[in-house]
């Protein structure tokens, strides 16, 4: 997994610390995957203008995102559950795209 944390997060001491800890939990959820995953963290404010972070997980063909409040970023159990769901969402997107590509190849071969 490759991680990118924006400078705006890095310059916010509390948020930077929380995101760095959250990223370690994310890495343990993803583990040693054969999928080339990129994790992008950007500062995000919710509708009440509270500081948080948006995480986008992506591979070359798909991406999924979620917004985490500052409080959520400090709750390891909740983070792990949300990361598992988000990781599953990305894997599902990848699977759907690969299945569609496989169906297209099969259709082309049958058409010959």
KETORRO-685725 format. One record per residue (C-alpha): residue number from 1; residue in three letters; x, y, z. Coordinates in Angstrom, 1 decimal. Example, Ala and Ser with C-alpha at 12.3 -4.5 7.8 and 13.67 -1.06 7.14 Angstrom:
<nodes>
pos->1&code->ala&east->12.3&north->-4.5&up->7.8
pos->2&code->ser&east->13.7&north->-1.1&up->7.1
</nodes>
This chain:
<nodes>
pos->1&code->unk&east->0.0&north->0.0&up->0.0
pos->2&code->unk&east->1.2&north->3.4&up->-0.9
pos->3&code->unk&east->0.0&north->6.3&up->1.3
pos->4&code->unk&east->-0.2&north->10.0&up->0.5
pos->5&code->unk&east->-1.1&north->12.4&up->3.3
pos->6&code->unk&east->-1.6&north->16.0&up->2.2
pos->7&code->unk&east->0.4&north->18.9&up->3.7
pos->8&code->unk&east->-2.7&north->20.4&up->5.2
pos->9&code->unk&east->-3.1&north->17.3&up->7.4
pos->10&code->unk&east->0.6&north->17.2&up->8.2
pos->11&code->unk&east->0.6&north->20.8&up->9.4
pos->12&code->unk&east->-2.3&north->20.1&up->11.8
pos->13&code->unk&east->-0.6&north->18.3&up->14.8
pos->14&code->unk&east->-3.8&north->16.6&up->16.2
pos->15&code->unk&east->-5.1&north->15.5&up->12.8
pos->16&code->unk&east->-1.7&north->14.4&up->11.6
pos->17&code->unk&east->-1.2&north->12.1&up->14.6
pos->18&code->unk&east->-4.7&north->10.7&up->14.3
pos->19&code->unk&east->-4.3&north->10.0&up->10.5
pos->20&code->unk&east->-0.9&north->8.4&up->11.0
pos->21&code->unk&east->-2.4&north->6.0&up->13.6
pos->22&code->unk&east->-5.4&north->5.3&up->11.4
pos->23&code->unk&east->-3.2&north->4.6&up->8.5
pos->24&code->unk&east->-1.4&north->1.9&up->10.5
pos->25&code->unk&east->-4.7&north->0.3&up->11.2
pos->26&code->unk&east->-5.6&north->0.5&up->7.5
pos->27&code->unk&east->-2.3&north->-1.2&up->6.6
pos->28&code->unk&east->-3.1&north->-4.0&up->8.9
pos->29&code->unk&east->-6.6&north->-4.5&up->7.4
pos->30&code->unk&east->-5.2&north->-4.5&up->3.9
pos->31&code->unk&east->-2.3&north->-6.7&up->4.7
pos->32&code->unk&east->-0.1&north->-8.1&up->1.9
pos->33&code->unk&east->-2.6&north->-7.8&up->-0.9
pos->34&code->unk&east->-1.7&north->-8.5&up->-4.5
pos->35&code->unk&east->-3.9&north->-5.5&up->-5.4
pos->36&code->unk&east->-1.8&north->-2.4&up->-5.8
pos->37&code->unk&east->-3.5&north->0.0&up->-3.4
pos->38&code->unk&east->-3.1&north->3.7&up->-2.9
pos->39&code->unk&east->-4.4&north->5.5&up->0.2
pos->40&code->unk&east->-4.9&north->9.2&up->-0.2
pos->41&code->unk&east->-5.8&north->11.2&up->2.9
pos->42&code->unk&east->-7.0&north->14.8&up->2.6
pos->43&code->unk&east->-8.4&north->17.3&up->5.1
pos->44&code->unk&east->-12.2&north->17.5&up->5.0
pos->45&code->unk&east->-14.7&north->19.4&up->7.0
pos->46&code->unk&east->-18.2&north->18.1&up->7.7
pos->47&code->unk&east->-21.5&north->20.0&up->7.4
pos->48&code->unk&east->-20.9&north->21.5&up->10.8
pos->49&code->unk&east->-17.4&north->22.7&up->9.7
pos->50&code->unk&east->-15.7&north->20.2&up->12.0
pos->51&code->unk&east->-12.2&north->19.0&up->11.0
pos->52&code->unk&east->-11.8&north->15.5&up->9.7
pos->53&code->unk&east->-10.2&north->13.5&up->6.9
pos->54&code->unk&east->-11.3&north->11.9&up->3.7
pos->55&code->unk&east->-9.7&north->8.6&up->2.7
pos->56&code->unk&east->-9.7&north->7.5&up->-0.9
pos->57&code->unk&east->-8.5&north->3.9&up->-1.6
pos->58&code->unk&east->-7.7&north->3.2&up->-5.2
pos->59&code->unk&east->-6.1&north->0.9&up->-7.6
pos->60&code->unk&east->-5.4&north->1.7&up->-11.3
pos->61&code->unk&east->-9.1&north->0.9&up->-12.2
pos->62&code->unk&east->-11.3&north->1.8&up->-9.2
pos->63&code->unk&east->-11.6&north->3.9&up->-6.2
pos->64&code->unk&east->-13.8&north->4.3&up->-3.1
pos->65&code->unk&east->-13.9&north->7.1&up->-0.4
pos->66&code->unk&east->-15.1&north->7.7&up->3.1
pos->67&code->unk&east->-15.0&north->10.7&up->5.4
pos->68&code->unk&east->-13.8&north->10.3&up->9.0
pos->69&code->unk&east->-14.5&north->12.8&up->11.8
pos->70&code->unk&east->-11.7&north->13.7&up->14.2
pos->71&code->unk&east->-13.4&north->11.7&up->16.9
pos->72&code->unk&east->-13.7&north->8.6&up->14.6
pos->73&code->unk&east->-10.0&north->8.8&up->13.8
pos->74&code->unk&east->-9.3&north->8.3&up->17.5
pos->75&code->unk&east->-11.5&north->5.2&up->17.8
pos->76&code->unk&east->-9.4&north->2.2&up->16.7
pos->77&code->unk&east->-12.2&north->-0.4&up->16.8
pos->78&code->unk&east->-14.6&north->1.8&up->14.8
pos->79&code->unk&east->-11.9&north->2.6&up->12.3
pos->80&code->unk&east->-11.0&north->-1.1&up->11.8
pos->81&code->unk&east->-14.7&north->-1.9&up->11.0
pos->82&code->unk&east->-15.0&north->1.0&up->8.6
pos->83&code->unk&east->-11.7&north->0.1&up->6.9
pos->84&code->unk&east->-12.8&north->-3.5&up->6.5
pos->85&code->unk&east->-16.0&north->-2.3&up->4.8
pos->86&code->unk&east->-14.2&north->0.2&up->2.6
pos->87&code->unk&east->-11.6&north->-2.3&up->1.6
pos->88&code->unk&east->-14.4&north->-4.8&up->0.7
pos->89&code->unk&east->-16.1&north->-2.1&up->-1.4
pos->90&code->unk&east->-12.9&north->-1.5&up->-3.4
pos->91&code->unk&east->-12.3&north->-5.3&up->-3.9
pos->92&code->unk&east->-15.9&north->-5.6&up->-5.1
pos->93&code->unk&east->-15.5&north->-2.7&up->-7.6
pos->94&code->unk&east->-12.3&north->-4.3&up->-8.9
pos->95&code->unk&east->-14.0&north->-7.7&up->-9.2
pos->96&code->unk&east->-17.0&north->-6.2&up->-11.1
pos->97&code->unk&east->-14.6&north->-4.5&up->-13.6
pos->98&code->unk&east->-12.5&north->-7.7&up->-14.1
pos->99&code->unk&east->-15.7&north->-9.8&up->-14.6
pos->100&code->unk&east->-17.0&north->-7.3&up->-17.2
pos->101&code->unk&east->-13.7&north->-7.4&up->-19.0
pos->102&code->unk&east->-13.6&north->-11.2&up->-18.9
pos->103&code->unk&east->-17.2&north->-11.4&up->-20.3
pos->104&code->unk&east->-16.1&north->-9.0&up->-23.1
pos->105&code->unk&east->-13.1&north->-11.2&up->-24.0
pos->106&code->unk&east->-15.3&north->-14.4&up->-24.0
pos->107&code->unk&east->-17.9&north->-12.7&up->-26.2
pos->108&code->unk&east->-15.2&north->-11.6&up->-28.6
pos->109&code->unk&east->-13.8&north->-15.2&up->-28.8
pos->110&code->unk&east->-17.2&north->-16.7&up->-29.3
pos->111&code->unk&east->-17.9&north->-14.2&up->-32.1
pos->112&code->unk&east->-14.9&north->-15.5&up->-34.1
</nodes>
